[in-house]
Amino acid sequence: MRLVRGKWYNWSCGVSCKPKAVLAPKNEVDLAAAIRTADGTVRVPGTGHSFTPIAGTDGTLIDLSAFAGLKRVDREAGTATFAAATPLWAVGPALHPHGLGLKNMGDIDRQTLAGVVGTGTHGTGPTLKSFSAEVAGFRIILANGQVLNCSPTENPELFAAGRCSLGVFGVMTEITMHARPSYKLVEKNFLLPPEELFAQLDTLIASNRHFEFFWFPYADRAVCKSLNETDEPAPEPRPADAMHMRGEKGGADARVFAAINEMLPYAPFLLRPAHRLFSQLMPGPGRARWSHEIFPSPRTIRFNEMEYAVPREKGPECLKDIVAAIRGKKINTGFPIEYRTVAADDVWLSPFYQRDSATIAVHQYHRVDTARLFETCEAIFRRYEGRPHWGKRHTRTASELAQIYPQYDAFVALRRRLDPGGKFLNNYLRSLFG
């Protein structure tokens, strides 16, 4: 947990708070007591990788570091149960000796499992769903200290809503994930002019298990990446501590990228050549690796992010409008726009609820004001029926959320029944769900 002189900061340092208390329970009994007796709002920040203020509180922050590790594997059911605060970089190394792997992952592995489940985090692939949708069950402690097990057959309503619930129902202590036999993926990177990319996009998405692309908005080529299952040889997977260190150390390329991002606000004439340079240098060589090693990439340059999920068929036009707006307004940004696909699910507040989606993510260097870029993009996302990623910047109000999430009212009603006093609601969450 990132604390400096009693003040907590999220990963990008864009969100901070000064809690009255920071508690680190060692087991469920201690955790239940801490929740029942906590002073003020209770929040569990994990690694602080959400860019919205969902984790902050001037009440009680709970450090769940003790709730980490693989608890059990059920090979017959194809599931694995983890303590909720297990960091993603430790999940793959724990599953691999059992011959298992997660079906999909995102491109960062710094978060906790509860964090990615609770915010609807995802990877890419037309047939693949978010972390939330791959939950087979979970264990949660409510505001009154009660412990519940949730699955499709046990507390099914809470299971349907709680898999993506931003921690407003309670604190998860265990999460059971669907898994599959371990597998290797081969990565290919290539550049395409946008007009060729969009002409081939449906084929590229359909013909690859995973396809995504990154478009620096002032560049004339997009960086494309595919991942497909392979029998090619791959190095032995790293142990968990090596996976952790891999994501903490940036190389020379990261330092150059950061230096240019520091300069761009003062040298906008460098935007076009910088974006062309970044596009040229970004594609890495082809390689084969075990799935949990090749999905995530080190992300050591801090940024803030906005991401929306739009109906899949509307994704290309939405992205074209965003790039045109950035260019037309000469908005300064040093990061690419990321485009991925996610399959529909049945999780109440999932951005992908009953809708195959394209996700479009825009980033801004952490020292640069996000307002102009994010406001411009969000106005376009609204026109395309966009649903925000819960861990990333957005300005949607409760009344707007009720219109774009069919189960929003049922979600709010369930939250009120489970936590009538609003113990898990900070000011930001109260404005959305209170």
N, C-alpha and C positions, 0 to 999 in steps of 0.2 A: 504494500500500500504506500502511495507517494505522499508522505507527510513532511512538511517543512515548517518548523517552529509552530506546530499545532494546526497548520493549515493543510488541507488536502487538495491535491491538484489531479486532474485527469491527465491522460497520456499526452494530449496536445497542449496542455496548460491553458486551454480555453475555458475550462470550468474549474471553479474552486469553491471551497466552503471551510468554515471553522467549526467543527463539531464540538459539542460539550463533552462527549465521551467517545472513546474508541475502544471497543471490546474485541477480544480474540478468544472466543469459546473453543474448548478442545473437543467437545462431544455434543450430542443432541440434547442431553439434559441441561448442560450449561447454556446452550444456545436458546432453548425454550425459556429458561429463566431470564436470560438477557433480554429477550424480546418482550416478555411479560412486564418486566420492571424498567424497561428503557425510558430514559428521559427524552421526551419529544419524539420526532419522526425517526424511524429506523430505516436505514438504507445500507445496502451491501454493495460496495463499489467494485469488487473484483480487481481487475488490473486497470480499470479506468479507461477502457478503450471506447467508451461511448462519447460522442461529441455533443450530445444533448445533455441537459442538466439532470438526467434521471437519477444519478447516484448521489448528488450532493444533499447535505442536510446540516443544519445547525444543532441537531439533536444528537442521535447516536449512530455512528458508523460501526459496522461489524466487519471484522477481518476474518474471513473464512479459510485462512491458509491451512488450518489443521484438517480441513475437509477436502483432501486431495488423495488421488490414487485409485487404482482399479480394485473394485470390491469383489466381483464375481463374473464369471462367464457362463453362459448357457449356450453351448454349441448347437444343441438340438433346436432351440428356439431362434438361434442366430442373433443373440443379444449379448450386450456387455453392460454391466452396471458400474458406474464411476461415482465417487464422491463429487459433489456438485462443483467444487472450486478447483477441480483438476485443470491445469492449464492445457491448452490444445497441443502444445509442443510435446507434452508427456503422454497424450492419448495413443498416438500411433505406436511409439516404442513399447507401451504396455500391452497393446493388442497383438503386435506382431509375433511374439513367442507362442501365442495361442493360435496362430494361423489365421488371424482375422484383421480386418481393416474397416474403417468407416466407408460408407458408400460414396461420400463426397466431402469436400472441405472447401473453405474459402481460401483467399490468397494471403491471409495473415494468420499466424498461429500464436499470437501473444495473449489472446483472451482466455477466460475460463470457459469451461463447458456450460455452466449456468448462464454466463453472459451471452454467449452466442445463441443458446436456446431461447433465452428470455427476450431477445430483441429481433428474432427472425433472421439471423445472419445466414448467408448462403454462399454457394459456389456458383458454378455454371454448368449447364447441360440441359437439353430440351426434355429429357425424361427424368431429371433428378430434382429432388425437392430440397427445401431448406433444412437446417439443423432442427428446427422446431418440429417439422413434419416427420423426422426420423426418430423421434422420441417414442419409445415403447411404454414408458411408465416413469413416474418420479415420486419422490417422497418430499413432503413439504411441512413446515411448521407454521401454523397460523398465528394471528395476533394474540390469541388467548393461550398460546403455548401448545395447542393440540397438534398432534402429529398425524398426518393422513398419507396413505398410499393411494396413488392415482394411476389409472390405466383405462383402457376402453371398457373394462368390466367392473372396475372399482372406482367409485366417485367419478363416473364418466363425464359429468358436466364440467367439473373442475379440470379434468384431463383435457377436454376439448378446448377450454379457454386458457388453461394455465401454461400450456407449452410455449406460448408467446405472450407474456403478461407483464414484462418490465418490473417484476418483483412487487407488484401491488397487491397480490393475494397473500404472500408470505415468503418465507425463505426456503428454497430448495436445499436439501441435504444430500440426496442421491438422485441420479438420473440414469435410466436404462435406455441405451441407444440400440437401434437396429444396426447390425453389422453384417459383413459378408466375408467370404474367404479372401485372404490377403492377395494383393494383385500389384502388378507393375504397370506403369504408364510410360509411354514414350512422348516426349515433348517436341513439337516442331514450331519454329518461329519464322515468320516471313512478313514482308511488306507488300501492301497493295494500295494503289490510288483509291480514294474514296468511291469514285464512280464504279470501278471494277468490284470493289468490296461489296457495295450495296447490290450490284447486279448478281453477285454470287452468294449473298448472305444466307438465303434460305438453304441452299445446298451445303454451304460450309457448316451451318448449324446442324442440319439433319445427318450429315455424313461423318460427324465426329462425336465421340462420347462427351467431350468438353470442347467448346470453342468460345473464345472471347477476343475482343480487340481493344486497343488503346489508341485514341486519336488525339494528338496534340493539335488544338484547334487552328493554329496558324501554319501547320505543316500540310504538305500535299501528298503524304502517304500515311497510312495507318499501320500500326504494329499488330499483327495477328498471331494468335497462339492457339494451338490445338493440343489436346492430350487424348491418347487412345491406349487401350489395353495392349500389352505386348508380352511376348515370351523372350525378348532380348535379355541378355545378361545385364545385371545391375549390381552396383557395389552393395556390400553388406550394409544394412541400415545403421544409422548412428544411434548410440544410446541417448536416453532422455537429456542428460546434462549437455551433450554435444548439440542436440537440437535446440536447447535453450540458448547456448552461446552463439549458435549460428545466426539467430535472429537479433542479437544484441550488438554485433560488431559490423559497422559499415566499412566498405572498402574505399579505394580511391575514387571510383566512379560515383559513389554516394556523396563524397566530399565535394567533388566538382559540381554535382547536381545541386547541392545545398548552396554552394558559393554563387552559382548563377542565379538561383532563386533569390538570394539576398540582393543581388544587383538589379534584377529586372524591374522592380518598382521605380527605380531611379534612371533606368535606361530602357524605356519601352521600345526603342528602335532595335533592340536585340531580340525582341520576341520572335520574329519570323526565323532568323537564323538559329536561334536557340532551339526552337521547336523542331526545325529540320535536323539539327544535330542530335537532339534527344531521340528522335525517331530512328535515325541511322544507327545510333549506338545501343538502343534498348534491346533489340532482338539478341537472345543468347544462342549458343550452339545447341543443336539437337542432343538429347540425352534420354536415357532410360533410368528410372528410379522407382523404388517402392512408393505406393500412392501417397502415404503420409509425408514423404520427404519432398515430393515434386509439386504437390498442391500449393503449399505456402512458399512465399518468397520473403527474404529479409526486408523489412520496411523500417529503416533506421532514421529516415528523414521525417520529422514530425509535420503534420498537416491537420487541417480541419476538412470535413467532408459532408457533402449532401448527396443522398441517393434516393431515387424514386423508382418504383416498379410501375410500368405502364402495360396495358394489354400488348401481348407479344406482337400482334400484327401492326401496332402503331409505333413500335420502337424506332424503326429507321427514320420515319418522318419527324418524330420528336427530336431525335439526335441531330438531324440536319438543321432543324429550326434553332436548336441551341447553338450549334457552331456558327450559323449565320448571324445570330444575335451577338455572340461574343466578338466576332469579327466586325460587325457593323458598329458596335459600341466601343470597339478597341479596348476591350476589357483585358487587364493585365493578369495573366496567370502562367505559372511555369509548369503546371501538371497536365497530364493527359486526361481525357474523358474515357471512362471504362464502361464497356458494353458487355452484358452477360445475359443469359437466359435461365429461367427457373420454372419448373413445372408447378401446376396448380396443387393446392392442398386443402385440408378441411380444418385448419387451425383458425379459431375465431378472429383473432387480430393479426394474422399473418398478412403481409402485403400481397401474398399470392393466393389468398383465400378464393377458391373456386375460379381461378383465372391464371392460365399460362401467361407468363410475363417476360418482358425484357426489362432489365435493370440498367439504369444510366447513372453513373456516379461522377460527380465533379469534385475536385479537390483544390484547396488553396494552401500555400505554404503557411506554416503556423504563425509567422511574424507579419503576415499580410492580412489586412482587413478583408473579411469575406463578403461584406454587404453587397457590393455591386454585382459580383459574380453570382452569388447564391440567389439574390432577389430576381435577377434576370432569368435564371434557370427555373426557379420555382414557379414563376408566372407561366412559363411554357409547360412545365409538368402539370399544372392545374388544368390546362386546356386539353391535355391528353389523358385525363382520368387517372393521374398519378396517385399512388399511395406511398407515403414516406417510409423509409427505413427508420425503425424506432430508435436506433442508436446514433443516427446521423442528423445533421441540422435540418430543421424545417420549422415553419411557422403556422402549421395547421391548427385550427381551434377545435374545441369539442363539437361545436355544431357542424363543422365541416367533416370531421371524422365520422360523425353519425351518418353522414350522407354517403361516404365512400366505403364504409365497412358495414356490411349487412348485419353482422352480429354485435355491433357496437353497444346498442341499448342492453342486450342480454349480458354482455361483458360487464357493463357498469353496474347493473342490478346484482350480479353475482359478487362483484367486489364489495358492494355495500352490505350484503348479507355476511360475507366472511370477515370483513374488517369495518364495522359500522363507525368506529371512532377514527378511521383514517390513519392508523399508526404507520402505515407504509407509504403515505402520500406526502411528499415534499410539496413546496408551492407550485413547482412546475407540473408535477403529476396531478395535483389537485385541479389545476386549470384544465387538464385533459379528461380526467376521469372522476372528479369529485362531485 
